[in-house]
Amino acid sequence: MKTLSFYLDVLRLWLLMLAIVALLVFLFAPKVLVAQSLPAPGKTAPAALTLPQVIDLTLVQSSVAKQAVTNRETSYWQYRSYRADYKPQLALNGVLPDYSRTILAVQQPDGTTSFRYVRINTSYVATTLSQGIGLTGGRISVGSTLQRFDNFEGGGQRLYNSNPVAIGLTQPIGGFNQLSWNRRIEPLRYRESQRQYVEERETIARRVTELYFDVLLQQVNADVARQNLRASEDLLRMGRERHRLGRLSENDLLLLELNLLNARQAEVQAGVDAQNAAVQLSGYTGLALDPAAALNVPPATPQLSVAPEAALAQARQFRREGLMFQRRLLEADRNVAQAKGTTGFQANLTASFGMASSADQLADSYVSPKDQQQVRLGFSLPIVDWGKTRATVKTAELARQQVKQNVEQEQLTFEQSVRSQAAQLGALSQQLLLTRRADSLAQRRYDIARSTYQFGRLTLTDLNIAQSEKDRAKRAYIAALRACWVAYYQLRTLTLYDFERQEPLLTAAAE
């Protein structure tokens, strides 16, 4: 009986577990089925890429965008290096040890020379705090030096020589002041690099736009070719039926077959062209694009009316050309000053004042130091150089004149390009509206012509003409849309100004 009772308890336990499982299945099975029927997160079918998406991704991960970032960082560290030249420099240098065991020529007290076997060690350590003087181009320094001499021959000898403090000045007289010119040029170069970075990003956006529309145009051509192929197949099937009934001539039937062959050829070629264009876009953007993935046709560009003079004002304020022209003129002036400052009369003043003492013990070498001074004025004046000084200066002056002429011409060309770009923006927008209308009308005309041909009230030649005009209008619309978007980004590049939002592309922090 106990055994039977035990088996009954086990059976009831199993029945309870089955009931719980059945209840769970009843409650959660519908949700599981629904979840299985829905696409998993992150695995949805990829949507067609848009132009802003491709531009944003290119500006993040493409090699050209990374190169622009590298150029900006390089300019930043060059600017940091320039700034460091105007700050105090603290240095520690020395020689530990300078041991020598050899035979040297030693001058004797009576003036003769004797070769002696020596074993000596000379060591020194020095600290120097120096500061460049931007106003004069000189350098002032404060330092401390400790020297030690060991002679290991005979009874041995050890000497210490200390300079607890020494103040020095080095000042060129009438020479070229590199620090002064750098203070005028390097800040311009740095600001120019910041604007160049924004300009390079806009240039990348414009180039991506061109490549994007190249792919889009080929995809439109491929789509048109597929539509024409299907239409040619339908027309050929109808033509054979009409030819069988004696309502279509042999010549028109052959023309329908030829149209079908041409449509198949066009479809294959359009597919190849679309793939090649997608490869070029992928290579520039660094994106793993599927050549078969469709691209979205962008909407029309914002309706902007930008006066040429307003665009030119923004370009003068934000583009790097203004800073670049100013920097190049300053560099030309600097080269003239350098030619004058490094030729002809040269003089250099060196002065120092300090304390010095020597002793057998380290501590004693700092006791009762004696003052020491040094003043030195060196100069160089060429007497006969056969016109070399004058030729060097004249060459630099002619180079400066050439730079001024080039800057004036480049400035004029730049201003003309800004005015021209702003003026044609409205014309391109108007052209886009016309091509869009022409595309719609050509499509409607082709649909009507095809229906009319099916009823036998239109010749095959007229149908082919309507089809060609429809294809031409579609391509013209894409080309006009491409021209508008390229011009839009080109104007942003030339002015570094967003006329749609009425704000500069260059932030104050970047400046």
C-alpha positions in Angstrom: 0.0 0.0 0.0 2.9 2.4 0.8 4.4 1.7 -2.6 1.1 2.4 -4.4 0.6 5.6 -2.4 4.2 6.7 -3.4 3.5 6.2 -7.1 0.2 8.1 -6.8 2.0 11.1 -5.3 4.6 11.0 -8.1 1.8 10.9 -10.7 0.0 13.9 -9.1 3.3 15.8 -9.1 3.9 15.1 -12.8 0.3 16.1 -13.7 0.8 19.4 -11.8 4.0 20.2 -13.7 2.3 19.5 -17.0 -0.6 21.8 -16.1 1.9 24.6 -15.3 3.7 24.1 -18.6 0.4 24.1 -20.6 -0.6 27.3 -18.8 2.7 29.0 -19.7 2.4 28.0 -23.3 -1.1 29.3 -23.5 -0.1 32.7 -22.1 3.2 33.3 -23.9 3.0 31.4 -27.2 1.1 34.1 -29.1 3.7 36.7 -28.1 6.5 34.4 -29.2 4.9 33.8 -32.6 4.4 37.5 -33.1 8.0 38.2 -32.1 9.2 35.6 -34.5 7.1 37.1 -37.3 8.5 40.6 -36.7 12.0 41.5 -38.0 14.7 41.5 -35.3 16.1 44.8 -34.2 19.0 45.8 -36.3 18.1 43.3 -39.0 15.5 45.3 -40.8 15.8 45.7 -44.5 18.2 48.6 -45.2 16.4 51.8 -46.3 17.6 53.7 -49.3 20.5 56.1 -48.4 19.8 59.8 -48.5 22.3 62.5 -49.5 22.6 64.0 -46.0 23.2 60.6 -44.5 26.1 59.8 -47.0 27.6 63.3 -46.3 27.4 62.9 -42.6 29.0 59.4 -42.7 31.7 60.6 -45.0 32.6 63.4 -42.7 33.1 61.0 -39.9 34.9 57.9 -41.3 36.3 58.7 -44.7 40.1 59.0 -45.3 39.7 62.5 -46.7 37.8 63.7 -43.6 40.5 62.2 -41.3 43.2 63.9 -43.4 41.5 67.2 -42.8 41.4 66.6 -39.1 45.1 65.6 -39.1 45.9 68.9 -41.0 44.0 70.9 -38.4 45.8 69.2 -35.5 49.1 69.7 -37.2 48.4 73.4 -37.5 47.4 73.5 -33.9 50.7 72.0 -32.6 52.7 74.2 -34.9 50.9 77.2 -33.3 51.7 75.8 -29.9 55.3 75.5 -30.9 55.3 79.2 -31.9 53.7 80.2 -28.6 56.4 78.3 -26.7 59.1 80.5 -28.2 57.8 83.5 -26.2 57.7 81.7 -22.8 60.6 81.0 -20.4 62.6 77.9 -21.2 64.2 75.9 -18.4 67.0 73.5 -19.3 69.3 71.2 -17.5 72.5 70.0 -19.3 75.8 68.6 -18.3 78.5 66.0 -18.9 78.9 63.2 -16.4 81.6 62.0 -16.7 84.2 63.1 -19.2 87.0 60.6 -18.4 90.3 60.6 -20.4 93.4 58.4 -20.1 95.9 59.3 -22.7 99.1 61.2 -23.6 98.6 64.9 -24.1 100.7 67.9 -25.0 101.0 69.9 -21.8 102.5 73.4 -21.9 105.2 73.9 -19.2 105.7 77.0 -17.1 108.7 78.1 -19.2 106.6 78.0 -22.3 107.8 74.7 -23.7 105.6 71.7 -24.4 106.0 68.3 -22.9 104.0 65.1 -23.6 102.6 63.7 -20.4 100.5 60.7 -19.6 97.3 61.9 -17.9 94.3 60.4 -16.3 91.7 63.1 -15.7 87.9 63.5 -15.4 86.0 66.7 -16.1 82.3 66.9 -15.3 79.9 69.8 -15.1 76.1 70.4 -14.7 74.3 73.5 -15.5 70.7 74.9 -15.3 69.6 77.7 -17.5 66.4 79.8 -17.6 66.1 81.7 -20.8 63.5 84.1 -22.3 63.3 85.5 -25.8 62.7 89.2 -26.2 60.2 89.7 -29.0 60.6 93.5 -29.2 64.3 93.4 -29.9 65.0 89.8 -31.0 67.5 89.2 -28.2 67.6 86.6 -25.5 68.2 87.0 -21.7 69.2 84.1 -19.5 69.8 83.2 -15.9 71.9 80.2 -15.0 74.0 78.3 -12.5 76.9 76.0 -13.2 79.0 73.6 -11.2 82.3 72.0 -12.5 84.5 69.3 -11.1 88.0 68.3 -12.1 89.8 65.1 -11.0 93.4 64.3 -11.7 94.2 60.6 -10.9 98.0 60.8 -11.4 100.5 61.4 -8.7 98.9 62.3 -5.4 95.6 63.0 -7.0 93.8 66.3 -7.3 90.1 67.4 -7.1 88.9 70.9 -7.8 85.4 72.4 -7.9 84.4 75.6 -9.7 81.0 77.0 -9.2 79.0 79.8 -10.8 76.0 80.2 -8.4 74.3 82.7 -10.5 75.0 84.3 -13.9 72.9 86.7 -15.9 73.5 86.9 -19.7 72.1 88.9 -22.6 72.6 88.3 -26.3 71.3 91.0 -28.5 71.7 91.4 -32.3 72.1 95.0 -33.4 70.3 96.0 -36.6 69.7 92.4 -37.5 66.7 90.3 -38.5 64.2 89.9 -35.7 62.6 86.5 -36.2 60.5 86.6 -33.1 58.8 89.9 -34.1 57.9 88.7 -37.5 56.6 85.4 -36.2 54.3 87.3 -33.8 52.7 89.0 -36.8 52.5 86.0 -39.1 51.9 82.8 -37.1 48.5 83.9 -35.6 47.3 84.5 -39.1 48.5 81.1 -40.2 46.7 79.4 -37.4 43.4 81.2 -38.0 43.8 80.4 -41.7 44.1 76.7 -40.9 40.9 76.7 -38.8 39.0 78.2 -41.7 40.7 75.8 -44.1 39.4 72.9 -42.0 35.8 74.1 -42.4 36.4 74.7 -46.1 37.7 71.2 -46.6 34.6 69.7 -44.9 32.4 71.7 -47.3 34.5 70.6 -50.2 34.1 67.0 -49.1 30.3 67.5 -49.0 30.3 69.0 -52.5 32.4 66.1 -53.9 30.1 63.6 -52.2 27.2 65.3 -53.8 28.7 65.0 -57.2 29.5 61.3 -56.8 26.1 60.7 -55.2 24.3 62.1 -58.2 26.6 60.2 -60.5 25.4 57.0 -58.9 21.8 58.3 -58.9 21.8 59.2 -62.5 23.1 55.7 -63.5 20.5 54.1 -61.3 17.8 56.2 -63.0 19.2 55.1 -66.3 19.1 51.5 -65.2 15.5 51.9 -64.0 14.5 53.6 -67.3 16.2 50.8 -69.2 14.3 48.2 -67.2 11.0 50.0 -67.9 11.8 50.3 -71.5 12.7 46.6 -71.7 9.4 45.6 -70.2 7.6 48.0 -72.5 9.5 46.6 -75.5 8.6 43.0 -74.5 4.9 44.0 -74.3 4.9 45.8 -77.5 6.7 43.0 -79.3 4.2 40.4 -78.0 1.3 42.6 -79.2 3.1 43.3 -82.5 3.5 39.6 -83.2 -0.2 39.1 -82.5 -1.1 42.0 -84.8 1.3 40.7 -87.5 -0.4 37.3 -87.3 -3.7 39.0 -87.9 -2.2 41.0 -90.8 -2.5 44.4 -89.1 1.2 45.1 -88.7 3.8 45.1 -91.4 7.0 42.9 -91.4 9.1 46.1 -91.3 7.4 47.3 -88.1 7.7 43.9 -86.5 11.4 43.8 -87.2 11.7 47.3 -85.7 10.0 46.1 -82.6 12.5 43.2 -82.3 15.3 45.7 -82.8 13.9 47.9 -80.1 13.9 45.0 -77.8 17.5 44.1 -78.5 18.5 47.7 -77.9 16.5 47.8 -74.7 18.3 44.7 -73.4 21.7 46.2 -74.4 20.8 49.5 -72.6 19.8 47.6 -69.5 23.1 45.7 -69.3 25.2 48.8 -69.9 23.2 50.8 -67.4 23.8 48.2 -64.8 27.5 48.2 -65.4 27.6 52.0 -65.3 25.7 52.1 -62.1 28.0 49.6 -60.5 31.1 51.6 -61.5 29.7 54.8 -60.2 28.8 53.1 -56.9 32.4 51.8 -56.6 33.7 55.4 -57.0 31.3 56.7 -54.4 32.4 53.9 -52.0 36.1 54.6 -52.6 35.7 58.2 -51.7 33.3 58.0 -48.8 34.8 54.9 -47.2 31.4 53.3 -47.0 30.6 49.7 -47.8 27.8 50.5 -50.2 25.9 47.8 -52.0 26.0 48.7 -55.7 22.4 47.3 -56.0 21.2 49.5 -53.1 18.9 52.3 -54.3 19.7 55.9 -53.5 17.0 58.4 -52.6 16.3 61.2 -55.0 17.0 64.3 -52.9 14.3 67.0 -52.8 14.9 70.4 -54.4 17.4 72.6 -52.9 16.2 75.4 -50.5 14.9 78.4 -52.4 17.6 80.9 -51.8 18.0 84.3 -53.2 21.5 85.5 -52.4 22.7 88.8 -53.7 26.2 88.6 -55.2 27.5 91.5 -53.0 26.0 89.8 -49.9 27.8 86.6 -50.7 31.0 88.5 -51.3 30.7 90.2 -47.9 30.4 86.9 -46.1 33.3 85.4 -48.1 35.5 88.3 -47.2 34.6 87.9 -43.5 34.8 84.1 -43.1 36.9 82.6 -45.9 40.6 82.0 -45.4 41.6 83.9 -48.5 41.6 87.3 -46.7 43.9 85.9 -44.0 46.0 84.1 -46.6 46.6 87.2 -48.7 47.5 89.2 -45.7 49.9 86.5 -44.5 51.6 86.2 -47.9 52.2 89.9 -48.1 53.7 89.8 -44.6 55.9 86.9 -45.5 57.1 88.9 -48.5 57.9 91.8 -46.3 59.7 89.5 -43.8 61.9 88.1 -46.6 63.0 91.6 -47.5 63.7 92.4 -43.9 65.6 89.1 -43.6 67.7 89.8 -46.7 68.6 93.3 -45.3 69.2 91.9 -41.8 71.5 89.1 -42.8 73.7 90.9 -45.3 75.8 94.0 -45.0 76.8 95.3 -41.5 76.3 92.7 -38.8 76.8 93.3 -35.0 76.0 91.2 -32.0 76.2 92.3 -28.3 76.9 89.7 -25.6 77.0 90.7 -21.9 77.0 88.6 -18.8 77.4 89.2 -15.0 77.7 86.6 -12.3 79.5 85.1 -9.4 82.2 82.5 -9.4 84.4 80.6 -6.9 86.6 77.5 -6.8 87.9 75.3 -4.0 89.0 71.8 -3.2 85.7 71.0 -1.5 82.3 71.3 -2.9 80.9 73.3 0.0 83.9 75.7 0.0 83.3 76.5 -3.7 80.2 78.4 -2.8 82.0 80.5 -0.1 83.0 84.1 -0.8 82.4 84.0 -4.6 83.9 86.7 -6.7 82.0 88.7 -9.3 82.7 88.3 -12.9 81.6 90.3 -15.9 81.9 90.0 -19.6 80.9 92.4 -22.4 81.6 91.5 -26.0 80.6 93.4 -29.2 81.2 91.6 -32.4 80.6 93.0 -35.9 81.1 92.2 -39.5 81.1 94.6 -42.4 81.8 93.5 -46.0 84.1 95.9 -47.8 84.0 94.4 -51.3 81.3 91.8 -52.1 80.9 92.7 -55.8 77.2 93.7 -55.4 76.1 90.5 -53.6 74.4 92.4 -50.8 72.5 94.6 -53.2 71.5 91.7 -55.4 70.2 89.7 -52.4 68.0 92.6 -51.3 66.9 93.4 -54.8 65.8 89.8 -55.4 63.8 89.8 -52.2 62.1 93.1 -53.2 61.2 91.9 -56.7 59.8 88.7 -55.1 57.7 90.9 -52.8 56.4 92.8 -55.8 55.5 89.6 -57.6 53.6 88.3 -54.5 51.6 91.6 -54.4 50.7 91.2 -58.1 49.7 87.6 -57.6 47.6 88.4 -54.6 45.8 91.2 -56.4 45.0 88.8 -59.3 43.9 85.9 -57.1 41.8 88.2 -55.0 40.0 89.5 -58.1 39.5 86.0 -59.4 38.1 84.8 -56.1 35.7 87.7 -55.8 34.5 87.0 -59.3 33.9 83.3 -58.6 31.8 84.2 -55.5 29.7 86.7 -57.4 29.2 84.3 -60.2 28.2 81.4 -58.0 25.7 83.5 -56.1 24.2 84.9 -59.3 23.7 81.5 -60.9 22.0 79.9 -57.9 18.6 81.5 -58.7 18.9 80.6 -62.4 19.7 76.9 -61.5 16.6 76.8 -59.2 14.4 78.1 -62.1 15.9 75.6 -64.4 15.1 72.8 -61.9 11.5 73.8 -61.9 11.3 73.8 -65.7 13.0 70.4 -66.0 10.7 68.9 -63.3 7.7 70.2 -65.3 9.2 68.8 -68.5 9.8 65.4 -66.9 6.1 65.2 -65.8 4.8 66.2 -69.2 7.1 63.9 -71.1 6.0 61.0 -68.9 2.3 61.7 -69.4 2.9 62.1 -73.2 4.6 58.8 -73.4 1.8 57.1 -71.5 -0.7 58.6 -73.8 1.4 57.7 -76.9 1.7 54.1 -75.7 -2.0 53.7 -75.2 -2.7 55.3 -78.5 -0.3 52.9 -80.2 -2.0 49.9 -78.7 -5.2 51.0 -80.3 -3.4 51.4 -83.6 -3.8 55.1 -83.9 -0.1 56.0 -83.7 2.9 55.0 -85.6 5.8 53.1 -84.0 8.2 56.0 -85.0 6.1 58.5 -83.0 6.1 56.1 -80.0 9.8 55.8 -80.1 10.1 59.6 -80.2 7.9 59.9 -77.2 9.9 57.3 -75.4 13.2 59.1 -76.2 11.8 62.4 -75.0 10.6 60.8 -71.8 14.0 59.3 -71.1 15.8 62.6 -72.0 13.5 64.6 -69.7 14.1 62.2 -66.8 17.9 62.5 -67.2 17.7 66.3 -67.6 15.8 66.6 -64.3 18.4 64.6 -62.4 21.2 66.6 -64.0 19.4 69.9 -63.0 18.9 68.6 -59.5 22.6 67.7 -59.4 23.6 71.1 -60.6 21.5 72.8 -57.9 22.9 70.8 -55.0 26.5 71.1 -56.2 26.0 74.9 -56.6 24.4 75.0 -53.1 27.5 73.4 -51.5 29.8 75.3 -53.7 28.4 78.6 -52.4 28.7 77.3 -48.8 32.3 76.5 -49.6 33.1 79.8 -51.1 31.6 81.8 -48.3 31.7 79.5 -45.3 28.2 80.8 -44.6 24.9 78.9 -44.3 22.4 81.2 -46.1 19.5 78.8 -45.3 20.0 79.3 -41.5 21.6 82.7 -41.8 24.6 81.7 -39.7 28.4 81.2 -40.4 29.8 77.7 -40.7 32.9 78.8 -38.7 32.2 78.9 -35.0 33.8 81.5 -32.7 35.5 78.7 -30.8 37.3 77.6 -33.9 38.6 81.1 -34.4 
